[in-house]
Amino acid sequence: MKLTVIGGGSVRTPQLIPALIRRAHRLNLTELWLMDTDAEKLDLIGGLCRHLAADAPFSVHFTTAAETAIAGAHHVVTSIRPGGEQGRAIDERICFGLGVLGQETTGAAGFAMALRSIPAIVDYARMVREIGAPGAWLYNFTNPAGLVAQALQDAGFDRVLGICDSANGAQNAVSHHLGVPKNQVHHTVYGLNHLSWTPSVRVGCEADGSGGEEVFPALLGDPRFVGGTHLSLFAPGVVTWQRAFLNEYLHYFYHRDEALAALLKKPETRGEETLRLTRGLLERLRGLRGNDVAGLAAYHDVMAARGATYMAHARRADVPRPTLERPASPDTPTAPHDDEGYAGVVMNCITAIENDEPTYTGLNVPNQGAIVGLADDDVVEIGCWVDAHGVRPEAVGEIPPDRLTLMRSVKLYERLAAQAALTRNAGLAVQALTAHPLVGSYPLAERLVDAFLRAHEALIGAWRR
């Protein structure tokens, strides 16, 4: 089997290697291809991957040619960042300059990321369909993951899974808190990417998700559990009101003004911070060429620094960093076998499809009637069963009206934004941002869109006005 990573120079890529090695024989994996448009970054990050896979039963190949990487691939992971970290930093400064939240997956900056990501991902998806192995699947890590998955759905691509490990945050947290293996923890999750709720978690479940003991809402009233997770980012009244495990990005909606004020006080944006850290990592790796052990240590150091500052603006000084959701930084490739983050999600899905071994996980896929009140082709973030026959979202039926209202507002934005990016239509882009709850003003949306299109014209070209 051939597996391809588009964006193989991403700092996420080394996370995949340990998970691949553990499953390589079961999958008959013989080739891993890493493709990136940045040849030097591919060489530096790819070198770490090759070192990690030194004793693996598969070979590791690098290329800057997408066609070479995709041809004959059975599974393709997309993890790209058109415009690089610099593009993210620009987006956030534009947003803050106009007085709105800037975050690469949420709100205006999320749209700016999407207008660069979607055209490129659609091109890669077309290659996967045309020259990949028959029935090849695409797994998208590229942000904003839900909006990108919606655009691919709207463009007619159906073998696509949107991957985000935050969809499984409650499962991870409960597993660690109670010391229960993750495969015995069943979580009901629904929403949109970075806008999801988990109202139920059962432990001691059978392999098919049946049985088990409900541990929510008791754990939501346990200060030790709440304090050890990102639920500590929310006012206690929000947790009491919602009676669910909240995706951390809901902080931007339930604490909008507080979050914006905190971010504006920081000397650098998150994008500027990750840009600085990534540049520092690449500089260190350049100086360590040929010393793979030291290079991997440098990688771990920088990724730990990234993880330690994740959503730091939202943490109160008297509240320690959450400890239960992941035992290590989400950016490190060294998590225990039971908690492999993004890598575990995608590899479990590939294993389920290849070997017909059913697995349950949160994914971004078309609704297909799972959530009442949303269209069948609305891409949602929801618990899914995956096997050789494909993906089946777990039906949740009707949901609380406040959640549905927020989801429908953001989904309207996503549908408009997807069409704007697919058709390069600036008018639709303005409508999309006006519909977003974190923007909500037509003149402001016009200023944002104009600024984004000017800033990224060299990459995205001219848009229709």
C-alpha angles and dihedrals in degrees: 000000000000121000122189132197115201105203091032090164090066117120086236094064098083087060089069098056102074091045090049093049092052091054102031097104094044089051096040086232110183105160135039114187121194115196127185137158090223103074097189095048089047090053093049099043092033089054089061090050092050090050092050089049096046093120097031121123091236132071123238119222131186126206141157091208112094093197092057092049096046101040108110094356115149095198128023126194117200117204106155136149112196107202091022126232087316089066091054091049090051092050093051094049090051090052096046090046089058094044101253134114116275116205125141096235102031131063125331098349089049088057091049089054090048095052088060098037104045101062091048094046091049090054091051092046089053090053091049090054094044104039106013121098114288109282094010118174129221121214113196122208093160115119136277080037099184095046092046090051089050091052091050090049091050090049091056103259113137106171093073131119121190108217125206122149092207086077086071097045095116092050091052093046095049092044092055096040095051098030092238121144112254093238088065093052118084118191127189107217130173140161134075128307108294088001104077141125133207109203097169136041124174126190131203091037127165121248090267092054095254127133123007133124123285109238098178132113090023093065091049087063093049109100091203092056095043092046092051095054137054088267082090087072089069130074109258090243091060092056091046091049097046097040090202143094103266127217105245092237090066083078087080090059103037093039100029101144094038091050093048093048092050093048093049090056093057116100091225134023122242088255092053090047094052090043090055093046094046093048089050091050093050091048091052091047091051089056092047099051108149093020101092096170093055091042092055090048089053089050092053091048094053095042090051089053090051092050093047092058096044108132089345090151090068098051119096117226091243094052118078122226111278111266107178106065096062128007090218139018112303086233097061125091093213103083117133117272091259093056112043098150117208090352093057093049095052095040092049089052093049091048091049092051097042098043101026090241105149116231133181122218143139112269141165106247139135112295096235091188096307094123117042111228098035128090120258091243095048106114108232136177106245144143110274140186112225127194140137090295093059134252129333118188114219109245115240099171118199119011132195111292096236091057093044091050092052092045093050092050092051092042090054087054091048094050092049093043092050091053091045091054094043093050099030090234115160093190091059089046090057091048090050095053092043088057093051113101091223092057109025098162126099097208090047090048090052091053092048095049092046090051094048094047092049093046095051102031093116089060104034102029126216121332128211112258 
